[in-house]
């Protein structure tokens, strides 16, 4: 599963995602029990990060096993000085001349980005059986700046 979110940022800012199944919808329509813990919430969706090449964001991905609404997971980024705000994304561009590439560096140019500069990418294997017919919700957070989308 690949998701792109537009976010103009400065050096030192990063984008994180929260998401999954909306609590009210899950409880009233699906009969799912949603709580404040990713590992037990039926609104959280299991994920495995596919891109671990960026040394800066790699620690944030360790222990991040769910796209969820609850911020950093208990096992996420143990020992990090900068606690993640959720699931980390990677900055990308469609500029083929960019010296950094997702393939080599984990961020920068990728041919998957058909949209322009400053597109942040979530690239995960997702347990789609935990979505609602393939659908889920997602929102972004930019650290050290504007905050929530």
Secondary structure, 3 states (H helix, E strand, C coil): CEEEEECCCCCCCCEEEEEECCHHHHHHHHCCCCCCCCCCCCCCEEEEECCCCCHHHHHHHCCCCEECCCCCCCCCCCCCCCCCCCEECEEEECCCCCCCEHHHHCCEECCCCCCCCCEEEEEEEECHHHCECCECEEEEEECCCCEEC
